[in-house]
Amino acid sequence: MGIAKHAGPEILVIRERALGDVILTTPVIEQIHANHSGHCCIDVHTGKPEVFSGNPYVRNVFGWAEFNRNLESYDHVIDLDLAYERRPEMHITDAYAELAFGSPELLTDKMPKIYPSESDAVICEWVRRNLIDGEYAVIHMRYDSGASRNLPQDYWQAIVVNFLSNTKLKLVQVGAETEHGFQYGNRLVDLRGKLSLHELQNVIDRSKLYVGADSGTLHVAATTRVPIIAMFTSAHHELRKPLGRGEGTFFEALTPDIDCYGCQSRHAPPITRVICFKGDPLDPPCTHKFDLNAFEEVLRTLIGLTTSVDS
């Protein structure tokens, strides 16, 4: 893409995992590049190297097994591992910026970026024409490690039925093959396990709406300006919501009706896992406290705001 310039200091940025946390390092990397007027070489050390494929601000990406340089060989090392885990009261992006630059205000553009290639766009155009075939929304029904963010299957089923009853859109299911998915005729399209990270971003970017829980896929959606409806539990939405998408973008957080909402910020740092204060850590009560009527109300508001949804 012709943006990076190979001169100036060599800088290493470290963030091992997880997917969403790594995606949220991309504004920091772009700011580092800008601060040096492009005269720097930025390498990334991560367990999610696919995030930086095509990124014009990054010279090299190293997985943990591939990294063989001495850290002291770099002019600067910015280690973002445990950055927000040590500052649980801050948004992840702001915690990264504070560590990297001394203040969140010094990060001028907080929107994360992913850079699909031309071949990704060609593949996704084929997917949209042949597998989706119509206007659509995207839904990610998370079922993964971290039980506090896994909502019950019957809640997701109700969301799907509600969505199909109140819109004319198709609904594209994404995520891993092991995550929740349903069969309800040709308006429900199953792409679970079929998309690369960049293909996923491209499919979301061409959709009318993204629906999902707090997850790495939410942060993929945050790299677009597509309307987002997202459910939050142990992490408060003010600490995870998309930043930097600009005026006119739509984001609505749905939260559980429980007094311990956002408990993650009240654990002693560094927070590397969440233990439920109130119930079974494998089935936290917050995951059962969502009101389907709240989703329908937001959806109807969005239908009114986005005329193409109900056209």
BELHU-V13921 format. One record per run of one state. SS is the DSSP state (H for helix, E for strand, - for the rest). FROM is the first residue (numbers start at 1). TO is the last residue. Records with the same first field share a line. If there is no record, write none. Layout:
SS: FROM-TO / FROM-TO
//
This chain:
-: 1-4 / 15-18 / 24-25 / 36-38 / 46-48 / 53-59 / 63-70 / 74-75 / 80-91 / 102-103 / 107-117 / 133-135 / 141-146 / 150-152 / 167-169 / 175-187 / 191-196 / 206-209 / 214-215 / 222-227 / 233-236 / 240-250 / 256-262 / 267-284 / 289-291 / 306-306 / 310-311
E: 5-14 / 39-45 / 60-62 / 76-79 / 136-140 / 170-174 / 188-190 / 210-213 / 228-232 / 251-255
H: 19-23 / 26-35 / 49-52 / 71-73 / 92-101 / 104-106 / 118-132 / 147-149 / 153-166 / 197-205 / 216-221 / 237-239 / 263-266 / 285-288 / 292-305 / 307-309
//
